[in-house]
């Protein structure tokens, strides 16, 4: 559409199977095509599993990743006894009721600035594992349970590892206060398993 190669930069990577409702991508082009023309043209050419919802001009120093000041994620559990094939790509089917109150209590302990080393992917190398979580809530509706988490930044697999740990709280395998011990341990082996990718959604990136 633009007559040459275009280098794009995304706000972050999502693991295979994870969904992005609000991914942000920036690129620099020399073109007279207005933003609304780019929007129509991109959606006409992209595959069906990608949709561009907005295009706007940004300052030349804008960077989709490094200019971000926060991200919001949602993780979805299906507690229906019977698996729903229509949800398989968009929720983790656990097939039993979860103690949402206990999960919410445990989630409260994760709000604030903490060392989340226990919740990072095994083997990942970062300068610091301290992160600021502004919101961590567990909500339910019908046979769905949702983890809603917002923060300044996240470690690799951090949200999925938190979801897996809160699932164990919801099933009674862990007590809500065990999450405090897991945080203090700074040991990935102390936390729950990594929740499957299909339940995770990148909801939005904040600038």
ChimeraX attribute file (.defattr): number of C-alpha atoms within 10 A of each C-alpha:
attribute: neighborCount
match mode: 1-to-1
recipient: residues
	/A:1	10
	/A:2	12
	/A:3	7
	/A:4	6
	/A:5	8
	/A:6	10
	/A:7	8
	/A:8	10
	/A:9	14
	/A:10	14
	/A:11	20
	/A:12	16
	/A:13	11
	/A:14	16
	/A:15	12
	/A:16	8
	/A:17	14
	/A:18	17
	/A:19	20
	/A:20	16
	/A:21	15
	/A:22	18
	/A:23	20
	/A:24	20
	/A:25	15
	/A:26	19
	/A:27	15
	/A:28	12
	/A:29	12
	/A:30	7
	/A:31	10
	/A:32	9
	/A:33	13
	/A:34	11
	/A:35	13
	/A:36	12
	/A:37	11
	/A:38	19
	/A:39	17
	/A:40	14
	/A:41	15
	/A:42	16
	/A:43	14
	/A:44	12
	/A:45	11
	/A:46	11
	/A:47	9
	/A:48	8
	/A:49	5
	/A:50	12
	/A:51	14
	/A:52	17
	/A:53	11
	/A:54	11
	/A:55	17
	/A:56	10
	/A:57	11
	/A:58	11
	/A:59	6
	/A:60	9
	/A:61	7
	/A:62	14
	/A:63	18
	/A:64	20
	/A:65	18
	/A:66	11
	/A:67	13
	/A:68	17
	/A:69	12
	/A:70	18
	/A:71	22
	/A:72	22
	/A:73	23
	/A:74	23
	/A:75	27
	/A:76	23
	/A:77	25
	/A:78	26
	/A:79	20
	/A:80	15
	/A:81	12
	/A:82	11
	/A:83	14
	/A:84	11
	/A:85	9
	/A:86	8
	/A:87	15
	/A:88	13
	/A:89	15
	/A:90	20
	/A:91	23
	/A:92	22
	/A:93	23
	/A:94	16
	/A:95	14
	/A:96	14
	/A:97	15
	/A:98	23
	/A:99	16
	/A:100	20
	/A:101	15
	/A:102	20
	/A:103	27
	/A:104	19
	/A:105	19
	/A:106	25
	/A:107	25
	/A:108	15
	/A:109	16
	/A:110	22
	/A:111	18
	/A:112	14
	/A:113	13
	/A:114	15
	/A:115	18
	/A:116	25
	/A:117	23
	/A:118	24
	/A:119	31
	/A:120	26
	/A:121	16
	/A:122	13
	/A:123	7
	/A:124	10
	/A:125	11
	/A:126	10
	/A:127	5
	/A:128	10
	/A:129	16
	/A:130	15
	/A:131	18
	/A:132	18
	/A:133	21
	/A:134	15
	/A:135	15
	/A:136	23
	/A:137	19
	/A:138	23
	/A:139	14
	/A:140	16
	/A:141	7
	/A:142	8
	/A:143	14
	/A:144	17
	/A:145	23
	/A:146	20
	/A:147	24
	/A:148	20
	/A:149	22
	/A:150	23
	/A:151	21
	/A:152	16
	/A:153	17
	/A:154	21
	/A:155	19
	/A:156	18
	/A:157	19
	/A:158	18
	/A:159	23
	/A:160	24
	/A:161	23
	/A:162	27
	/A:163	30
	/A:164	19
	/A:165	27
	/A:166	32
	/A:167	25
	/A:168	20
	/A:169	27
	/A:170	22
	/A:171	17
	/A:172	14
	/A:173	12
	/A:174	19
	/A:175	17
	/A:176	23
	/A:177	14
	/A:178	16
	/A:179	25
	/A:180	13
	/A:181	13
	/A:182	20
	/A:183	20
	/A:184	15
	/A:185	16
	/A:186	17
	/A:187	15
	/A:188	19
	/A:189	12
	/A:190	17
	/A:191	25
	/A:192	23
	/A:193	18
	/A:194	18
	/A:195	21
	/A:196	17
	/A:197	20
	/A:198	21
	/A:199	25
	/A:200	28
	/A:201	23
	/A:202	18
	/A:203	18
	/A:204	18
	/A:205	24
	/A:206	16
	/A:207	13
